[in-house]
Each structure stands twice: as structure tokens, then as C-alpha cells.
Amino acid sequence: METFRTAGLSNPSWFPSSIDESPMVLIDVIVPVVKRFVPSVPSQQFSCTSHDSIASHTLLCPYVRPSKLKISKMSNTGSTSGPCTGFPAPGLREPNRYITGHNEKGEPVFLVSDHGDHRDAMLGGAAAQNIIYSAKGNPVELTDDADIEYAKNNKPALHIPNGCVVRMIDFAPGTESNLHRALTLGIGTVCEGEIELTLSDDRSYRRVLRPGDVSINRGAMHRWRNTSDEKPARMLFVMLDVKPIIVNGKALEFDMGHLMKEYSEYADGEGDKAN
């Protein structure tokens, strides 16, 4: 077991006690600690090739950009190389959420004006999520604001069987996911930054999405990458349930890998636990 410690200092809560306990956390997480306690360190590129055990773990992690890591100060333009300690990511604005409805007179009103629910850092700071809306059925039950109450009190899994999830995700600089597949119709819109969408390990199928661009993922294996090593990026996802996806006579399988650890558990017979 490789143990991380900052000599003579207490590690912050998000810092892993070992690689084995938190394989998703990379040098990205170590860099801010170095910068915090050695502020005179100039901006430069780092490589993890000098430590074989760290490098070998890095290759297995779902968020990997070891050769591109930089130490840099947050500038007045909002760029940052630090991890996401919560939502929003450093350098991105707090989003506003407005939910409409009706008052006791039947007049249209804004029932909710806030910033979202169930906000969490993900994968040791590689990303952060914010649940904008969720519903447990389709058609959605709006009477007596049942949907608003449900969304407030229930943190969703990756998606909700027969329902929907609207999830905003901030990506830390240089973040890259593992290849994964959710058995959903996933509609993703880039809000901030630039995101690369890749459909294969060899990157032969890929597209770069910029603000306003939309991806509609119909069960394909894919990975996301924030193309900037200095600025965070943001996407808004709408996750809808689908019937079993049959390709060449075979049903596709749910495959999220380490990413599934960041979402609430599915009930038996649902999602990653479906028979």
C-alpha cells in the first residue's frame, strides 16, 4: 500500500490516505497541496514517470492526464488547476434554478429560486455534480407539487427507472473519464469550456463540443475529457430511461466502472443491479 502524507502537516479531508483506498485520485489531487505549502513553486509541467507505483495506478484510474498536470495560480480570469472541493468548480459561476408553478389563486408563480440540490464533489475532486431536477415517473406527476417534493428529498442514482434526471457536472481542468456506458438516453449540453467526447480507447471516434453544442448518447460506450489543463468545464445532462438496447441481437450491458461509486445505489433489479 502506497501511503500519501505531507511531512509534518495534516492532510485535507479530500486527500487520500492511500492509492489503494482511493484509486481515482491522481496527482491532480497532490498538486494543490504542493502549491499550498510551497507557494514559490513556479508553473511547470509534471510527469509521474519518476514513481513507478504511482504511474501504474494512474493508468488504471478513470480520470487520467498525468503528463499534462500543471501548478498554476488562480488568475483573475477564473482559471484554476485545483480540484473541485464542491459545486460549483472553482472559476465557474453559481447557476440559478427557477421552478415555476401556481399559487392558491391559480396564478403562475416562481415556486423555487435557488441553485439546485444534492451537490457533491466527485472522484476526489475530478468533478462535481448538482441535481437540477429529477422525477420518478413518466408522465410526471405535477399536482400538489409532488415532483418538487420528490426531487428535494431523493438523491437520484445515475438515472431513475421510468423517470428522468437533470444533472449538471463541472469538470476540473484536464479531467478525463474512463470509458463507460449507461443504459439511458443521455442528452448532454456544454455550458462552459470545451469537452471532448470519445467513443473508443484509440480515440478514432471523437468530437469536440463547445458551449451550445449537444450530444445525444443512445447507449454508446464513451468518455469525456476537459480539453483545458487550466480551466474547468461544465455540462448539463438530461438522463432518460430506455427499453433494453439490442445491438446485433444482444442486449447491451450497463458498464460504468469506477464512476458508479459517485451515484446513489440502485434498488435490486434496477440499473447496475438489473438481471
Secondary structure as GFF3:
##gff-version 3
##sequence-region A 1 275
A	DSSP	alpha_helix	27	37	.	.	.	ID=ss1
A	DSSP	three_ten_helix	48	50	.	.	.	ID=ss2
A	DSSP	alpha_helix	52	58	.	.	.	ID=ss3
A	DSSP	three_ten_helix	66	68	.	.	.	ID=ss4
A	DSSP	beta_strand	97	102	.	.	.	ID=ss5
A	DSSP	beta_strand	108	114	.	.	.	ID=ss6
A	DSSP	beta_strand	117	122	.	.	.	ID=ss7
A	DSSP	three_ten_helix	123	125	.	.	.	ID=ss8
A	DSSP	beta_strand	127	135	.	.	.	ID=ss9
A	DSSP	three_ten_helix	143	145	.	.	.	ID=ss10
A	DSSP	alpha_helix	146	153	.	.	.	ID=ss11
A	DSSP	beta_strand	164	171	.	.	.	ID=ss12
A	DSSP	beta_strand	184	192	.	.	.	ID=ss13
A	DSSP	beta_strand	195	198	.	.	.	ID=ss14
A	DSSP	beta_strand	206	209	.	.	.	ID=ss15
A	DSSP	beta_strand	214	218	.	.	.	ID=ss16
A	DSSP	beta_strand	223	226	.	.	.	ID=ss17
A	DSSP	beta_strand	233	241	.	.	.	ID=ss18
A	DSSP	beta_strand	246	247	.	.	.	ID=ss19
A	DSSP	beta_strand	250	251	.	.	.	ID=ss20
A	DSSP	three_ten_helix	257	262	.	.	.	ID=ss21
A	DSSP	three_ten_helix	271	273	.	.	.	ID=ss22
###
